[in-house]
Structure formats: C-alpha cells, structure tokens
Amino acid sequence: MQLVSGKEAVLRVHNLINAAQQTHAYAVELTAKQIYNLNPTGEVDFGGSEYVAAERHPVPSHQKHSQDRYQWWTLVHGAYQVEFNETVELADDEIALLEPHERLLRAGAEHPALFLRGKLNPLTTLLSVTCARLQIKQNARISTLRVFRLAAVPSPKTTVKAAKPAKKKR
C-alpha cells in the first residue's frame, strides 16, 4: 500500500466546506453535518432476514452565542451517529482509513478507525462520547481521512520462473 498525498486524496472527497483548510500533507479532514441519537434498539441475526437498524433521530442544535453563524449540538455521555458533510469515492485499487481527529479525542469523544472502499454517500460513523458532556459545532472537523493505493497484484500469467540451480563442477 502507498499513502497518497493530501492533494491527491482530496480529489476523492466531495462537498468540502473549505478545501484549503481541510487538506493536509497526507490527509483530508472531514466535518460534522448532522448528529443523530440512536433509539431504541437495533437487531442483528445470522442471515440478515431479521436485521433491524437502530432508529436515527436528529439531535436538536442550538445557538451558543448570538453572533454564531452555525449551531451547536450538546451531547451527553453515550453513543451517536454522525453524518459527514463530505462524501468519498475511491477507485477500485484504493482504500481509505477514517480515524478520529486528535481534537475530538482530547475533547472526550471517539469513533472507530474504519477502512473504507468504494463510494460512500452518505458517509457516517458511530460517535462515542466518553465524557459527561461534549459540545460540537456544525461543520467542526472531527475526523481524518487518509487514502492508500493498493499494490498491484501480478496476474497469474506473469509469474516469475525460479532460477535453475547451478551445476556442480567435477
């Protein structure tokens, strides 16, 4: 696998808030569009015929300061689903790693590190708030996306022949 530059990775990301601020040497930061509560219960079985996704309910947002252009979500300890503003479209020979932004971790929340493939629209993740209370502003940069190009796999027709052992001199 080869890590691609941020300038190349950003070409796979759509609906950026500010590409210049979200693009870094080897990563693109993703932003929060909407946060949902998950209620009441999801169900998972072996075959999937009884699968039921947990219901999503938008968390209400509020204006924290009168001059704020964007709303804030106040989250208490628990699990939420985050929908990102951005969508991702990867080539067949690419994989992306989605990881929590370091500021999100320091603020008392996390989400799983995920490997992503293909087209993701919408792009979501499960957010765990581990502190008593967390406030997130709309469009806050909460995740980091790194894109990797997979190594080319040789086709069966291009196998390398083993060298013949040297003959012993008598």
MDTraj code that builds the backbone (N, CA, C; nanometers):
import mdtraj as md
import numpy as np

residues = "MET GLN LEU VAL SER GLY LYS GLU ALA VAL LEU ARG VAL HIS ASN LEU ILE ASN ALA ALA GLN GLN THR HIS ALA TYR ALA VAL GLU LEU THR ALA LYS GLN ILE TYR ASN LEU ASN PRO THR GLY GLU VAL ASP PHE GLY GLY SER GLU TYR VAL ALA ALA GLU ARG HIS PRO VAL PRO SER HIS GLN LYS HIS SER GLN ASP ARG TYR GLN TRP TRP THR LEU VAL HIS GLY ALA TYR GLN VAL GLU PHE ASN GLU THR VAL GLU LEU ALA ASP ASP GLU ILE ALA LEU LEU GLU PRO HIS GLU ARG LEU LEU ARG ALA GLY ALA GLU HIS PRO ALA LEU PHE LEU ARG GLY LYS LEU ASN PRO LEU THR THR LEU LEU SER VAL THR CYS ALA ARG LEU GLN ILE LYS GLN ASN ALA ARG ILE SER THR LEU ARG VAL PHE ARG LEU ALA ALA VAL PRO SER PRO LYS THR THR VAL LYS ALA ALA LYS PRO ALA LYS LYS LYS ARG".split()
xyz = np.array([
    [0.0843, -0.1183, 0.0000],
    [0.0000, 0.0000, 0.0000],
    [0.0880, 0.1234, 0.0000],
    [0.0397, 0.2262, -0.0687],
    [0.1115, 0.3522, -0.0735],
    [0.0164, 0.4632, -0.0295],
    [0.0571, 0.5401, 0.0706],
    [-0.0203, 0.6545, 0.1175],
    [-0.0134, 0.7640, 0.0124],
    [-0.1288, 0.8150, -0.0302],
    [-0.1289, 0.9217, -0.1299],
    [-0.1285, 1.0571, -0.0603],
    [-0.0824, 1.1578, -0.1299],
    [-0.0746, 1.2926, -0.0735],
    [-0.2144, 1.3478, -0.0489],
    [-0.2217, 1.4477, 0.0383],
    [-0.3487, 1.5141, 0.0638],
    [-0.4048, 1.5786, -0.0621],
    [-0.3167, 1.6361, -0.1451],
    [-0.3610, 1.6989, -0.2705],
    [-0.4264, 1.5970, -0.3629],
    [-0.3765, 1.4743, -0.3622],
    [-0.4361, 1.3698, -0.4438],
    [-0.5606, 1.3119, -0.3749],
    [-0.5546, 1.2947, -0.2434],
    [-0.6675, 1.2375, -0.1684],
    [-0.7910, 1.3259, -0.1775],
    [-0.7726, 1.4576, -0.1752],
    [-0.8871, 1.5493, -0.1760],
    [-0.9685, 1.5383, -0.3050],
    [-0.9090, 1.4849, -0.4115],
    [-0.9814, 1.4658, -0.5369],
    [-1.0886, 1.3572, -0.5241],
    [-1.0807, 1.2749, -0.4211],
    [-1.1795, 1.1683, -0.3975],
    [-1.2884, 1.2114, -0.3005],
    [-1.2764, 1.3325, -0.2461],
    [-1.3688, 1.3820, -0.1434],
    [-1.4539, 1.4941, -0.2043],
    [-1.5847, 1.4860, -0.1849],
    [-1.6783, 1.5848, -0.2388],
    [-1.7488, 1.6571, -0.1246],
    [-1.7982, 1.7771, -0.1504],
    [-1.8754, 1.8587, -0.0555],
    [-1.7914, 1.9115, 0.0606],
    [-1.6669, 1.9446, 0.0330],
    [-1.5812, 2.0030, 0.1358],
    [-1.6329, 2.1416, 0.1754],
    [-1.6141, 2.1773, 0.3005],
    [-1.6511, 2.3102, 0.3490],
    [-1.5475, 2.4119, 0.3019],
    [-1.4174, 2.3791, 0.3213],
    [-1.3075, 2.4666, 0.2798],
    [-1.1877, 2.3773, 0.2489],
    [-1.1689, 2.3463, 0.1221],
    [-1.0650, 2.2510, 0.0808],
    [-0.9263, 2.2927, 0.1292],
    [-0.8949, 2.4202, 0.1259],
    [-0.7613, 2.4661, 0.1673],
    [-0.7353, 2.4361, 0.3143],
    [-0.8352, 2.4548, 0.3990],
    [-0.8166, 2.4295, 0.5424],
    [-0.8289, 2.2825, 0.5784],
    [-0.8985, 2.2054, 0.4972],
    [-0.9220, 2.0651, 0.5297],
    [-0.8170, 1.9709, 0.4705],
    [-0.7349, 2.0209, 0.3785],
    [-0.6364, 1.9371, 0.3114],
    [-0.4991, 1.9571, 0.3738],
    [-0.4337, 1.8457, 0.4066],
    [-0.3011, 1.8489, 0.4690],
    [-0.2055, 1.7622, 0.3870],
    [-0.0826, 1.7512, 0.4298],
    [0.0202, 1.6805, 0.3527],
    [-0.0247, 1.5413, 0.3096],
    [-0.0802, 1.4628, 0.4011],
    [-0.1202, 1.3253, 0.3692],
    [-0.2578, 1.2913, 0.4253],
    [-0.3454, 1.3902, 0.4365],
    [-0.4774, 1.3645, 0.4934],
    [-0.5755, 1.4732, 0.4528],
    [-0.7041, 1.4387, 0.4684],
    [-0.8134, 1.5339, 0.4493],
    [-0.9011, 1.5246, 0.5732],
    [-0.9363, 1.6401, 0.6306],
    [-1.0224, 1.6401, 0.7486],
    [-1.1692, 1.6447, 0.7060],
    [-1.2523, 1.5691, 0.7774],
    [-1.3952, 1.5630, 0.7479],
    [-1.4741, 1.6325, 0.8582],
    [-1.5907, 1.6871, 0.8198],
    [-1.6678, 1.7730, 0.9099],
    [-1.8069, 1.7173, 0.9406],
    [-1.8592, 1.7572, 1.0570],
    [-1.9896, 1.7103, 1.1036],
    [-2.1026, 1.7873, 1.0366],
    [-2.1915, 1.7146, 0.9718],
    [-2.3099, 1.7742, 0.9079],
    [-2.4316, 1.7626, 0.9990],
    [-2.4523, 1.6417, 1.0528],
    [-2.5684, 1.6153, 1.1378],
    [-2.5317, 1.5071, 1.2383],
    [-2.5874, 1.5168, 1.3581],
    [-2.5659, 1.4156, 1.4616],
    [-2.7018, 1.3590, 1.5010],
    [-2.7058, 1.2273, 1.5158],
    [-2.8302, 1.1571, 1.5458],
    [-2.8193, 1.0780, 1.6752],
    [-2.9298, 1.0753, 1.7523],
    [-2.9466, 0.9783, 1.8597],
    [-2.9868, 0.8470, 1.7951],
    [-2.9544, 0.7372, 1.8589],
    [-2.9949, 0.6053, 1.8111],
    [-3.0942, 0.5479, 1.9104],
    [-3.2198, 0.5275, 1.8636],
    [-3.3241, 0.4766, 1.9505],
    [-3.4091, 0.3761, 1.8757],
    [-3.4752, 0.2862, 1.9361],
    [-3.4453, 0.2369, 2.0690],
    [-3.3474, 0.1207, 2.0651],
    [-3.3716, 0.0243, 1.9730],
    [-3.2902, -0.0965, 1.9720],
    [-3.2706, -0.1446, 1.8295],
    [-3.1469, -0.1829, 1.7970],
    [-3.1196, -0.2464, 1.6690],
    [-3.1177, -0.3970, 1.6883],
    [-3.1294, -0.4715, 1.5798],
    [-3.1290, -0.6177, 1.5866],
    [-3.0419, -0.6738, 1.4750],
    [-2.9578, -0.7717, 1.5092],
    [-2.8709, -0.8364, 1.4116],
    [-2.8831, -0.9873, 1.4295],
    [-2.9062, -1.0586, 1.3196],
    [-2.9132, -1.2042, 1.3241],
    [-2.8117, -1.2625, 1.2263],
    [-2.8026, -1.3932, 1.2190],
    [-2.7030, -1.4603, 1.1337],
    [-2.7240, -1.4319, 0.9860],
    [-2.8435, -1.4525, 0.9368],
    [-2.8702, -1.4426, 0.7934],
    [-2.9095, -1.3045, 0.7453],
    [-2.9478, -1.2167, 0.8350],
    [-2.9862, -1.0818, 0.7961],
    [-3.1346, -1.0633, 0.7708],
    [-3.2126, -1.1718, 0.7738],
    [-3.3561, -1.1588, 0.7467],
    [-3.4298, -1.0897, 0.8619],
    [-3.3687, -1.0882, 0.9807],
    [-3.4316, -1.0225, 1.0956],
    [-3.3572, -0.8965, 1.1385],
    [-3.2679, -0.8484, 1.0512],
    [-3.1899, -0.7287, 1.0801],
    [-3.2812, -0.6063, 1.0893],
    [-3.2595, -0.5269, 1.1928],
    [-3.3306, -0.4006, 1.2090],
    [-3.2284, -0.2965, 1.2545],
    [-3.2122, -0.1908, 1.1763],
    [-3.1205, -0.0826, 1.2149],
    [-3.1825, -0.0032, 1.3298],
    [-3.0984, 0.0456, 1.4191],
    [-3.1469, 0.1341, 1.5248],
    [-3.2009, 0.2608, 1.4592],
    [-3.3108, 0.3106, 1.5091],
    [-3.3711, 0.4306, 1.4519],
    [-3.2832, 0.5520, 1.4787],
    [-3.2747, 0.6389, 1.3791],
    [-3.1986, 0.7631, 1.3943],
    [-3.2951, 0.8790, 1.4164],
    [-3.2610, 0.9622, 1.5146],
    [-3.3385, 1.0830, 1.5419],
    [-3.2403, 1.1994, 1.5518],
    [-3.2596, 1.3052, 1.4710],
    [-3.1648, 1.4167, 1.4757],
    [-3.1560, 1.4775, 1.6153],
    [-3.0335, 1.5025, 1.6585],
    [-3.0119, 1.5725, 1.7852],
    [-3.0393, 1.7203, 1.7578],
    [-3.1243, 1.7838, 1.8393],
    [-3.1509, 1.9262, 1.8166],
    [-3.0239, 2.0090, 1.8390],
    [-3.0075, 2.1109, 1.7571],
    [-2.8935, 2.2009, 1.7735],
    [-2.9440, 2.3344, 1.8271],
    [-2.8508, 2.4140, 1.8763],
    [-2.8883, 2.5430, 1.9331],
    [-2.7778, 2.6452, 1.9054],
    [-2.8142, 2.7707, 1.9163],
    [-2.7170, 2.8782, 1.9003],
    [-2.6524, 2.9024, 2.0357],
    [-2.5209, 2.8906, 2.0421],
    [-2.4482, 2.9061, 2.1683],
    [-2.4230, 3.0548, 2.1994],
    [-2.3856, 3.1291, 2.0976],
    [-2.3598, 3.2725, 2.1110],
    [-2.4429, 3.3456, 2.0066],
    [-2.4914, 3.4627, 2.0376],
    [-2.5783, 3.5354, 1.9447],
    [-2.5102, 3.5642, 1.8113],
    [-2.3779, 3.5753, 1.8100],
    [-2.3057, 3.6038, 1.6859],
    [-2.2690, 3.4773, 1.6084],
    [-2.2981, 3.3594, 1.6615],
    [-2.2642, 3.2342, 1.5928],
    [-2.3393, 3.2212, 1.4611],
    [-2.2635, 3.1855, 1.3578],
    [-2.3223, 3.1616, 1.2265],
    [-2.3762, 3.0186, 1.2170],
    [-2.3177, 2.9288, 1.2963],
    [-2.3564, 2.7882, 1.2934],
    [-2.4069, 2.7451, 1.4300],
    [-2.4865, 2.6381, 1.4286],
    [-2.5467, 2.5841, 1.5509],
    [-2.4495, 2.4892, 1.6219],
    [-2.4827, 2.4562, 1.7473],
    [-2.4048, 2.3626, 1.8288],
    [-2.4936, 2.2467, 1.8703],
    [-2.4333, 2.1302, 1.8856],
    [-2.5005, 2.0160, 1.9467],
    [-2.4403, 1.9948, 2.0842],
    [-2.5238, 1.9696, 2.1812],
    [-2.4767, 1.9337, 2.3151],
    [-2.5067, 1.7852, 2.3338],
    [-2.4003, 1.7073, 2.3532],
    [-2.4118, 1.5621, 2.3642],
    [-2.3711, 1.5182, 2.5036],
    [-2.4512, 1.4321, 2.5627],
    [-2.4163, 1.3736, 2.6921],
    [-2.3513, 1.2383, 2.6669],
    [-2.2929, 1.1827, 2.7711],
    [-2.2270, 1.0521, 2.7631],
    [-2.3175, 0.9529, 2.6894],
    [-2.2631, 0.8855, 2.5874],
    [-2.3423, 0.7872, 2.5136],
    [-2.2955, 0.7738, 2.3700],
    [-2.3778, 0.7046, 2.2894],
    [-2.3445, 0.6758, 2.1502],
    [-2.4370, 0.7537, 2.0571],
    [-2.3791, 0.8006, 1.9469],
    [-2.4498, 0.8793, 1.8470],
    [-2.4026, 0.8366, 1.7089],
    [-2.4781, 0.8732, 1.6078],
    [-2.4317, 0.8543, 1.4712],
    [-2.4067, 0.9926, 1.4110],
    [-2.2901, 1.0066, 1.3469],
    [-2.2537, 1.1328, 1.2819],
    [-2.2606, 1.1136, 1.1316],
    [-2.3238, 1.2076, 1.0640],
    [-2.3201, 1.2133, 0.9187],
    [-2.2268, 1.3265, 0.8805],
    [-2.1335, 1.2975, 0.7910],
    [-2.0365, 1.3973, 0.7481],
    [-2.0926, 1.4808, 0.6332],
    [-2.0449, 1.6044, 0.6212],
    [-2.0765, 1.6869, 0.5047],
    [-2.0207, 1.6234, 0.3782],
    [-1.9028, 1.5663, 0.3914],
    [-1.8289, 1.5143, 0.2771],
    [-1.8742, 1.3728, 0.2401],
    [-1.8587, 1.3439, 0.1116],
    [-1.8771, 1.2083, 0.0624],
    [-1.7448, 1.1662, -0.0007],
    [-1.7268, 1.0361, -0.0167],
    [-1.5993, 0.9835, -0.0661],
    [-1.6262, 0.8878, -0.1808],
    [-1.5411, 0.8942, -0.2824],
    [-1.5498, 0.7999, -0.3938],
    [-1.4084, 0.7527, -0.4268],
    [-1.3813, 0.6263, -0.3960],
    [-1.2489, 0.5682, -0.4135],
    [-1.2444, 0.4791, -0.5363],
    [-1.1286, 0.4731, -0.5996],
    [-1.1081, 0.3833, -0.7134],
    [-1.1004, 0.2393, -0.6624],
    [-1.1112, 0.1433, -0.7540],
    [-1.1073, 0.0019, -0.7171],
    [-0.9762, -0.0378, -0.6497],
    [-0.8678, 0.0313, -0.6830],
    [-0.7370, -0.0032, -0.6252],
    [-0.7004, 0.0860, -0.5068],
    [-0.8023, 0.1443, -0.4416],
    [-0.7779, 0.2329, -0.3273],
    [-0.8579, 0.1900, -0.2057],
    [-0.8047, 0.2259, -0.0915],
    [-0.8703, 0.2049, 0.0368],
    [-0.8423, 0.3288, 0.1207],
    [-0.9350, 0.3662, 0.2066],
    [-0.9146, 0.4844, 0.2903],
    [-0.9283, 0.4455, 0.4364],
    [-0.8548, 0.5155, 0.5198],
    [-0.8625, 0.4978, 0.6644],
    [-0.9285, 0.6221, 0.7219],
    [-1.0397, 0.6027, 0.7917],
    [-1.1096, 0.7110, 0.8604],
    [-1.0778, 0.6971, 1.0082],
    [-1.0216, 0.8014, 1.0662],
    [-0.9844, 0.7959, 1.2082],
    [-1.0309, 0.9223, 1.2783],
    [-1.0507, 0.9158, 1.4104],
    [-1.0953, 1.0348, 1.4825],
    [-0.9867, 1.1431, 1.4817],
    [-1.0311, 1.2667, 1.4699],
    [-0.9390, 1.3805, 1.4751],
    [-0.8835, 1.3898, 1.6170],
    [-0.7586, 1.4298, 1.6299],
    [-0.6948, 1.4377, 1.7629],
    [-0.7696, 1.5326, 1.8562],
    [-0.8289, 1.6395, 1.8035],
    [-0.9046, 1.7321, 1.8900],
    [-1.0310, 1.6663, 1.9429],
    [-1.0938, 1.5811, 1.8630],
    [-1.2126, 1.5090, 1.9095],
    [-1.1747, 1.4191, 2.0267],
    [-1.0622, 1.3496, 2.0134],
    [-1.0161, 1.2606, 2.1209],
    [-0.9869, 1.3391, 2.2483],
    [-0.9192, 1.4517, 2.2342],
    [-0.8848, 1.5334, 2.3525],
    [-1.0079, 1.5968, 2.4155],
    [-1.1150, 1.6130, 2.3386],
    [-1.2380, 1.6722, 2.3912],
    [-1.3247, 1.5690, 2.4635],
    [-1.2894, 1.4405, 2.4545],
    [-1.3623, 1.3383, 2.5292],
    [-1.4556, 1.2521, 2.4469],
    [-1.4289, 1.2400, 2.3174],
    [-1.5126, 1.1548, 2.2324],
    [-1.4223, 1.0777, 2.1363],
    [-1.4795, 0.9766, 2.0732],
    [-1.4040, 0.8953, 1.9781],
    [-1.5002, 0.8299, 1.8805],
    [-1.4444, 0.7806, 1.7727],
    [-1.5190, 0.6934, 1.6832],
    [-1.4213, 0.5874, 1.6360],
    [-1.4711, 0.4741, 1.5891],
    [-1.3799, 0.3676, 1.5465],
    [-1.2983, 0.4102, 1.4248],
    [-1.1776, 0.3586, 1.4167],
    [-1.0986, 0.3737, 1.2946],
    [-1.1544, 0.2725, 1.1951],
    [-1.1877, 0.3179, 1.0755],
    [-1.2530, 0.2327, 0.9764],
    [-1.1771, 0.2344, 0.8451],
    [-1.1686, 0.1188, 0.7791],
    [-1.1200, 0.1135, 0.6425],
    [-1.2414, 0.1258, 0.5515],
    [-1.2323, 0.2099, 0.4511],
    [-1.3426, 0.2377, 0.3601],
    [-1.3063, 0.1967, 0.2183],
    [-1.4067, 0.1523, 0.1414],
    [-1.3883, 0.1156, 0.0000],
    [-1.5054, 0.1719, -0.0781],
    [-1.4842, 0.1978, -0.2061],
    [-1.5927, 0.2337, -0.2973],
    [-1.6468, 0.3736, -0.2798],
    [-1.7776, 0.3866, -0.3041],
    [-1.8474, 0.5153, -0.2981],
    [-1.9275, 0.5213, -0.1694],
    [-1.9073, 0.6260, -0.0906],
    [-1.9757, 0.6398, 0.0382],
    [-2.0536, 0.7707, 0.0398],
    [-2.1848, 0.7567, 0.0195],
    [-2.2715, 0.8731, 0.0182],
    [-2.4086, 0.8323, 0.0694],
    [-2.4463, 0.8642, 0.1912],
    [-2.3725, 0.9473, 0.2858],
    [-2.2645, 0.8671, 0.3577],
    [-2.1701, 0.9405, 0.4139],
    [-2.0637, 0.8819, 0.4954],
    [-2.0986, 0.9063, 0.6414],
    [-2.1061, 0.7986, 0.7202],
    [-2.1421, 0.8099, 0.8617],
    [-2.0461, 0.7267, 0.9465],
    [-2.0455, 0.7562, 1.0753],
    [-1.9722, 0.6749, 1.1717],
    [-2.0422, 0.6824, 1.3061],
    [-2.0100, 0.5886, 1.3923],
    [-2.0648, 0.5851, 1.5267],
    [-1.9733, 0.6654, 1.6184],
    [-2.0277, 0.7634, 1.6867],
    [-1.9533, 0.8512, 1.7764],
    [-1.9829, 0.8117, 1.9197],
    [-1.8789, 0.7931, 2.0008],
    [-1.8956, 0.7629, 2.1427],
    [-1.8451, 0.8813, 2.2241],
    [-1.9342, 0.9381, 2.3029],
    [-1.8976, 1.0468, 2.3926],
    [-1.8658, 0.9822, 2.5271],
    [-1.7413, 0.9928, 2.5687],
    [-1.6978, 0.9260, 2.6913],
    [-1.6923, 1.0205, 2.8104],
    [-1.6987, 1.1502, 2.7865],
    [-1.7020, 1.2455, 2.8974],
    [-1.8483, 1.2733, 2.9331],
    [-1.8718, 1.3524, 3.0367],
    [-2.0082, 1.3803, 3.0802],
    [-2.0862, 1.4610, 2.9765],
    [-2.0177, 1.5544, 2.9087],
    [-2.0861, 1.6396, 2.8117],
    [-1.9857, 1.6888, 2.7085],
    [-2.0288, 1.6945, 2.5833],
    [-1.9452, 1.7427, 2.4742],
    [-2.0294, 1.8330, 2.3860],
    [-1.9717, 1.9446, 2.3453],
    [-2.0396, 2.0325, 2.2507],
    [-1.9622, 2.0299, 2.1192],
    [-2.0358, 2.0096, 2.0103],
    [-1.9767, 2.0074, 1.8767],
    [-2.0501, 2.1103, 1.7913],
    [-1.9725, 2.1941, 1.7256],
    [-2.0302, 2.2952, 1.6381],
    [-2.0507, 2.2365, 1.4983],
    [-2.1574, 2.2766, 1.4317],
    [-2.1809, 2.2320, 1.2946],
    [-2.0576, 2.2630, 1.2108],
    [-2.0206, 2.1698, 1.1254],
    [-1.9044, 2.1797, 1.0367],
    [-1.7709, 2.1671, 1.1092],
    [-1.7725, 2.1254, 1.2354],
    [-1.6467, 2.1034, 1.3078],
    [-1.5705, 1.9900, 1.2416],
    [-1.4368, 2.0047, 1.2343],
    [-1.3520, 1.8992, 1.1790],
    [-1.3330, 1.7933, 1.2881],
    [-1.3924, 1.6750, 1.2671],
    [-1.3906, 1.5725, 1.3721],
    [-1.3195, 1.4439, 1.3306],
    [-1.2866, 1.4307, 1.2022],
    [-1.2252, 1.3069, 1.1548],
    [-1.1158, 1.3372, 1.0530],
    [-1.0259, 1.2394, 1.0377],
    [-0.9169, 1.2488, 0.9419],
    [-0.9263, 1.1307, 0.8467],
    [-0.9161, 1.1588, 0.7175],
    [-0.9232, 1.0566, 0.6141],
    [-0.7878, 1.0479, 0.5454],
    [-0.7331, 0.9263, 0.5369],
    [-0.6084, 0.9005, 0.4657],
    [-0.6377, 0.7983, 0.3566],
    [-0.5922, 0.8257, 0.2353],
    [-0.6188, 0.7383, 0.1208],
    [-0.4913, 0.6626, 0.0853],
    [-0.5074, 0.5334, 0.0599],
    [-0.3956, 0.4459, 0.0234],
    [-0.4242, 0.3826, -0.1118],
    [-0.3211, 0.3726, -0.1945],
    [-0.3311, 0.2996, -0.3203],
    [-0.2785, 0.1596, -0.2929],
    [-0.3544, 0.0604, -0.3305],
    [-0.3147, -0.0779, -0.3076],
    [-0.2078, -0.1177, -0.4081],
    [-0.1169, -0.2023, -0.3663],
    [-0.0110, -0.2502, -0.4551],
    [-0.0725, -0.3341, -0.5655],
    [-0.0173, -0.3226, -0.6834],
    [-0.0663, -0.4025, -0.7959],
    [-0.0361, -0.5492, -0.7703],
    [-0.1329, -0.6325, -0.7950],
    [-0.1160, -0.7764, -0.7782],
    [-0.0844, -0.8348, -0.9155],
    [0.0283, -0.9073, -0.9298],
    [0.0612, -0.9626, -1.0617],
    [-0.0433, -1.0641, -1.1055],
    [-0.0734, -1.0619, -1.2350],
    [-0.1710, -1.1575, -1.2861],
    [-0.1056, -1.2960, -1.2917],
    [-0.1852, -1.4030, -1.2914],
    [-0.1291, -1.5388, -1.2935],
    [-0.0411, -1.5652, -1.4154],
    [-0.0625, -1.4950, -1.5262],
    [0.0147, -1.5172, -1.6483],
    [0.1560, -1.4610, -1.6376],
    [0.1789, -1.3704, -1.5440],
    [0.3102, -1.3073, -1.5339],
    [0.3877, -1.3583, -1.4124],
    [0.3850, -1.4890, -1.3926],
    [0.4583, -1.5457, -1.2806],
    [0.6076, -1.5482, -1.3123],
    [0.6868, -1.5350, -1.2102],
    [0.8321, -1.5356, -1.2254],
    [0.8817, -1.6783, -1.2135],
    [0.9642, -1.7216, -1.3105],
    [1.0174, -1.8572, -1.3063],
    [1.1353, -1.8611, -1.2108],
    [1.1437, -1.9675, -1.1372],
    [1.2556, -1.9853, -1.0443],
    [1.3828, -2.0143, -1.1235],
    [1.4937, -1.9607, -1.0747],
    [1.6224, -1.9844, -1.1409],
    [1.6635, -2.1306, -1.1220],
    [1.7279, -2.1873, -1.2271],
    [1.7738, -2.3256, -1.2176],
    [1.9001, -2.3268, -1.1310],
    [1.9131, -2.4293, -1.0466],
    [2.0352, -2.4376, -0.9642],
    [2.1577, -2.4582, -1.0531],
    [2.2667, -2.4000, -1.0127],
    [2.3928, -2.4123, -1.0886],
    [2.4434, -2.5566, -1.0808],
    [2.5034, -2.6035, -1.1943],
    [2.5586, -2.7401, -1.1949],
    [2.6912, -2.7416, -1.1207],
    [2.7114, -2.8501, -1.0491],
    [2.8360, -2.8640, -0.9746],
    [2.9491, -2.9002, -1.0698],
    [3.0655, -2.8416, -1.0459],
    [3.1844, -2.8781, -1.1258],
    [3.2448, -3.0024, -1.0692],
    [3.2942, -3.0914, -1.1547],
    [3.3547, -3.2166, -1.1097],
    [3.5018, -3.2134, -1.1196],
])
top = md.Topology()
chain = top.add_chain()
for i, resn in enumerate(residues, 1):
    res = top.add_residue(resn, chain, resSeq=i)
    for name in ("N", "CA", "C"):
        top.add_atom(name, md.element.get_by_symbol(name[0]), res)
traj = md.Trajectory(xyz[None], top)
